[in-house]
Amino acid sequence: MFALAFAPTPEPPRPPQPVGAGWRRALLASAALAALATTQPWIAVRFESLFGAHVGPPGWQSSAGFTCLCSCLLVAMMALAETRARSTQEAARPASVLLVGLSALALAYEWRGGPGLLRGVTATWTSAWWLLAASLPALLAACIVRCRVPKTGAAPGPA
């Protein structure tokens, strides 16, 4: 006699994970850190033992700081308002890259100028400045990756 050997029943396919969900969390976290960094002073007296501990105004009071603050908050709002509809993704994601790119250029221009003087004494960047300098490129990377992620939603109809 012949014995029939059956293959094991295959497992059902897993439902697809939402693409870009991790990048959305990274975008929101880096936008929050960047916005928080603009609320703190960016410069402090370099030699505190000689001249005392003095800090400058909050970062948002400079043109680069205000640009970064508004851009980060707007990018976070657009990411939260974005739905699965292709039209919202096509509108929000490239706009986010543009806004964060302009903020990065403004921050690079500020960095090029250096911290300058505070009360006539050489100043240095504070930890809030370095937090912004680290979180803004992370925000830009998250925006670029989200812009390249395949869009979800229905295919567009005939034109």
N, C-alpha and C positions, 0 to 999 in steps of 0.2 A: 504494500500500500504506500501511497504517497501522503506525506504529511505537509499540510500547508502552514507556512510561517508568515505571519502578518507583521508588518512594520508597526512600531509603536505609534500611537496617535500623536500627531504633532501638537505642541502647545499653541493655544490661540495667540495671534499677534498682539503685542502690547499696544495700547493707544499711544499715539505720538505725543511726546512731551512738547509743551509750548516752547517754540524756538525763541531764544532771546530773553527768557524770563530772568536768568541770572544776570544778564547785562543790564536789564532794567533796574534791578536792585543795586548793581554797581553804580549805575548812573545816578540814582537817587542818593546813595550814600556819599559819593564823591561831590555831588552838587551841594549836599547839606554841609559837608566839611568845608568846602570852598566858601560858601556863604557865611558860615560861622567864623572862618578865618578873617573875613573882611570886617567883622564887628570888633576885632581886637586891634591894638596898636601894632604897627608894622616896624617901627623903629624905636630904638632905645639908645641911651648914652652908652658908648663903648667902654669907657673906663669908669665904672661906677665907684670904685674905691677912691678915685681922685675927685670926681665931679658930682657924686651923688646919683641916686637911682631916679632917672627921669625917662618917661616914655612919651612918645609922640601921640598925635591924634589917632583915632580909629582909622583903619585902612579904607573904609568906605568914603572918607572925606577927601581922598585923592581921586583924580579922574580914572586911573586904572582900577582902583578899589571899587568905585561906584559902578564902573562897567562890569567888573567881575560879579559883584553882588547882584545887580539886576539881571545879568545874563544867566547866572546860575539858578536864580529863582524862577526865571521864565522857562528855562529848559526843564526844570523839575515839574513845573505846572503843565507844560506840554506833554511830558512823559506820563503824568498822571491822567491827563485828559485823553490820551491816545487810546483808541479802541482797537478791536480786531479788524475793523473796516480798513480796506486798502487805502481809501482816500485820506483818512486821518494819518496813517503811517507815512504816506507819500508827502504829506504836508509838514508833519512835525519833525521827522527824522533829519531831512536835509537842512531844515531851518535850525535845528539844534547844533548840527555840525558848524554851520555858519556863525552862530552866536558864540559858541565856545571857542572857535578859531579866532574870532575878533578879540575875545577876552584874553586869549593866550598871547596875541600880538601886543595888546595893551600892557600885559604883565611883563612881557619881554622888554618892552620899551622902558618900563619903570625900573626893571632890573639893570638895564644898561646904564641908566643914570646913577645908580647906586643909592645907598641910604642917605647920603649927604650929611648935613649938620643938624644937631638938635641943641638949641640954646648956645650956639657958638662952639659946640664940642662935636668931635667926630662921632657919628652914630653908627649903629650896626643893625642888621635885620633881626627881628624877633622870631620866636618859634611860630607865631601866627603867620608870618610871611612865608616861612618854609613849609608850613602846612598847606598854604594856598599853592605854593610852587610845586608841591607834590600831588595835590588833589586835582588841580586843573588839567595836567596832562592825562591823568587817569579818567577824568570826565570826558576829555576830548577823545580818548581811545574808545570809551564805551559808546559815545555818540557815533563814531565812525563805524564800529562793528555793528551797531544796531541799524545803521543806514545800509549796510551791505547784507544783512540778514534777509533771506527771501521773505517777501510780504505774505501775510495770510489773508484769507478772505476770498470772496468770489472773483472769478476772472471777469475782466471788463467785457461788456457787450459790444456789439458791432458799432462802429463809429458813424 
